[in-house]
Amino acid sequence: MKIILYLIVVSAIFSIGFAMGAWWNYVHTINKQIERIDEYLKKENERFELIKGGRKND
C-alpha cells in the first residue's frame, strides 16, 4: 500500500513539474514573439519616416 501511495505522490510531483515547465516555455515564447514584433514595428516606422521624409523633399 505504501508503494502505491509513494508512486502516486511521485507521479503528482512530476506532473506538476511538467505543467510548470510547459507554462514557463509558453510564457518565454510569447515574450520573445512580442519582442520580435516590437523590433519589426520599430524598423518599419523608421523606414516609413525615411520614405515620408524623402517624398517631402522632392
Secondary structure, 3 states (H helix, E strand, C coil): CHHHHHHHHHHHHHHHHHHHHHHHHHHHHHHHHHHHHHHHHHHHHHHHHHHHHHHHHC
